[in-house]
Amino acid sequence: MSVRTINNAVRRLDWNVLRDLLLVDNDNDDQPFIELCTASVSDWNRYVRSPRQALNPKYMEWRDGRIWIVEFPGSIHGSAAGAFSASMALAGTGIDHLSHHSDSTTDDPPPGMENELLIQPDCSFGPYSTVGGVLPPGLRRWRQYSTVKVDFGVCEGWGGLDRKSALWRRYPGVEYVVSIKLSPKLRTRECRFEERVNGQFPGNDDPNRAPILPIGQNTVLQFDAHRLLGLPENDDIPVGFNDPVLINVSPLIERIHQESELLPVGGPRPRPAGGHQRRVRPGLA
């Protein structure tokens, strides 16, 4: 299947129907998802790598031989990613030492993961080469080096977020994986903050794996500056870079809440190809 075929399937979607199906605000984690088309892993990976995408891959998921729409592009999802990136910049030294890879993906996976599924995080952060660190084994370029991966689920439930987390935890150099679940009206606010322990991430079934916690007034994510910047623990931190870097999630979400009350829910409105719109097939995430 070509990138053009996937793009045409996206353009035929009825986005009004998708909005009604996906933006369901309830406490049930079995959120709906929409089948877009059948595709192989290689079809999907070509789409993720392509500069010509009718819809950003972070709003979709490949699973079981199909591509699914799992997020509705709108104000909350975009605002959440933007607010987190801004908070990380304020807590460090802007973008002087920690690179912010918005909408980034890995087009050159590390050895042993060449045939793995490519996915795209909502936020990704990693050190610049000028900081003085060393590339982790298996990475060839500094652009590949991320120490933090962040994903938000507004329509997508914890099942999808955990599948992304499981892949990020296998990537060399990743020290932290942050997954945040928000419902469309922000009545649900939950977070899972995972980090390497003695060089390893706890597995999915490990009792020591970080739990899903409600986001409260004192929900603060703490990042070790050396690990963020890929520096040995005895090396000096760049002047002005906080250690630790602290992100208070609650006011971040409150700002998103205030913005979402002012902004209409958005989303692409592609012109239907062939004069008609494609019927969508709902399922459960």
N, C-alpha and C positions, 0 to 999 in steps of 0.2 A: 504494500500500500504506500502511495506517495504522500508527501507533505501536502500537496495540493488536494488530495482526496480528503484528508483529515480537515483541512481548512474549509473545504466545501461543506462538510458535515456540520462544522461549527456555524457557518453562515446560514444554514437552513434551519437552525434552531429557533424556536419561538421563545424569546426571552421573557415575555410576559408570563407565559406558562411556567418557565423555569423559576422565575422569581416567586411565584405562588407556591411552587413545590419545595423549593430549597429553603426559603426564609421562613421556616417554621420555628416559632419560639416556644419550646417546651422543655421539660426536664428529662425527656427520653433521649438517651444517647444514640438510639437507632435512627439517626438522621437520614432523610431520603437522599438518593443520588440518582443521576440521570445517565443512561447509557447513550454514548455518542456513536460509537462504531466498533467493529471488530478490528484488531490490530495485533501484530506480533511485537515482541519486545524490541526487535530491531526497527520496526516501523515507528514505534514510540520514541526510541532514542534518536532516530533521525529528526523527528519533529522537535524534540527538546533542543537539539543542536541547531536547528534551522533559525535563521534570522527572520524568516517570513512565517509568522504565526498569527492566525486569526484570533487566537485566545492564548493567554499566557499559561504555560503548563502547570503553574502552581495552583491553578483553579481546577485541575484535572488529576486523575489518577489512572495508571494502567494496572489492571488486575484481571486475572483469569481470562486472558486473551481478548480483553475489551478495554476501551478507553471510556472513562466515566467522568461526568461533570460533578465535582464534589463541593465546589464553592461558587457562590454568586458574586461576581465582581461588584463591589460596592464600597460605600464610605467607611464602614466599620473595619473591614479586613484591611483596606489600604491605610486607614488612619492608624490602626494598631501597629502595622509594620513600620510606618514612618515615625510614630511616637517612640517605639523601642529603639530605633536607630538614633534618634535625636537624644534620647536619654543616655545611651551608651557613649555618644560623642561628648556630652556634657560631663559625664563621670570620668572621662579620661582626658585626652588632650585633643579633642576634635578628631580630625583625620590625619594628624601629624605622624602618629605611630601605629595606630590600629586602623586597618583598611576596612571600609564598610562595603561589602559586596551585595548590593540590593539586586534582587532577581537574578542571582548568579547560579550557575550550575557548573558541574565538572565535565568539560568536554574531553578530558584526557584522564580517565580513571586510573588509579594506582594499579600496579601489577597485581594480578589475581582477581581484579574486579572489572576487567575489560568488558565482559558480557553482562554485567549487572545492570539492573534498571537504573536509568538516570532520573533524578528528581530535582526539583528546584525549591530551595528554602525561601521563606519570606524575608529572612535576614541572615546574613552570614558575615562573620568578622574574623580577620586574621592579621598577623603582623606584616609590616613592610620589611623588605630585605635590609633596609638601612638601620633597623633597630639593633641588629647584631646577632640575631638568632641563627639557627641552622635548620635547613629543611629536614623534616622527619624522614626516616627511611621509606622509600617507595614513592615519594613525591619528586617531580622533576622540575616544577616551576613554582614560583612564589604565589602566583594567582591561584594555584590549587590549594594553598595552605590556609585552612580555616581552623580556628580554635573554638569557635562558637557557631552553632546552627540554631536558628529560631524558626518555629512554625506556629501559625495561628489557625485555629479551626473555628469558624463561625457557623457554617452549615455542616462542615465535616465533623464527625464525632471522634471519640478517643481511639476507635479502631484504626482509622486512617492516620491519625497523629502518631500512634504507636508504630505503625508500619514504617513511617518516615524515620522515626527515631531509631528503629532497629537498624536501618541502613546507615544513618549518620554515625551511629556508634561503632561501626566497622571501619570508618575512614581514618587513615593515619593523620595524626595531628589534632583531631577534634578532641577537645577537653571537656566541653560543656554542650549539652543539648537541652534546649528550653522549648517546651510545648505548652501552649496556652489555649484553652478552650473558652470561647465566649459565645453566648447565644445571641441571636439577632437583636434582641432588646436588652441585652447585657444583664439579664436576670441570673444567668449562669456565668460564673467567673471562676475558672479553675486553672491550675498550673502544675506541671511536673518539671522539676529542675534536676537534671541528671548530670553527673560528673564522674570522671575517672577516679577510681579508688585503687591506690597502689598500681597505677598504670593501666587498669582495666575498668571497663564499664560493667556493672552488674547486669546479668542477663535478664530476659523477660520474666522468667520464673524464679529469679533469685529473691529470697526474702529481704535482702538488703537493697533491692532496687528502690529508688526514690518513689514515694507514693504520690498519687494525685491529691492535691490539697486545694481547698477553697482559697480564693484570693481575698484577704482581709486587709485591714488598715496597716498592718505591720508585716505584710508579705514583701520581704526584701531579698533579692537575689544577690549573692556575694560571689564575685569572681576574683581569683588570685591574679594579680597583675603579671607575675612571672609566667604563669600558664597562659594567660591571654596573649602575651607577646612572644611566647615561645622561647623564653630565656631560662637558663639554669637558675636555680633558686638563690645562688650566691652572687649573681650578676646584679649590677646596678640597674634600677628602673629609670627610664628617661625622666628628666626634670619636669615636674608638673603632672606626671601621670599618677593617678590615685592608686593606692594599694592598701586595702582591696578596692575594687570597683564595685559600688553598691547601686543597685537599681531597685527603687521602690515601685512595685508594680501597681499598687492601688491608685495613687494619684494619676498615673499614666492612663489607667482604664477610665478614671473619672473624666479626664480630658477628652477621651474618645467618646464617652457618653454625651458630654456637652456638645461636641462637634456633630455627633450623629443626630441630635435633635434639631440642628440647624440645616443639615444637608440632606437632600433626598437620596434614597437608595439608588445607586447608579448601576451601570452595566452597559455592555456594548449593545448596540442596536444594529447589527449587520443587516444589509438588504438581503432578503431571501433569494437564493439562487433559483432560477427557473420559475419564478413567479409564485412559489409556494413555500410554506414553512414545514419543517420536518416534525412529525409527531414524536414526542419524547416518551421514553420508557422509564418510569420510576422504579427504584428499588430501595434497599436499605443499606446504609454504610456500616 
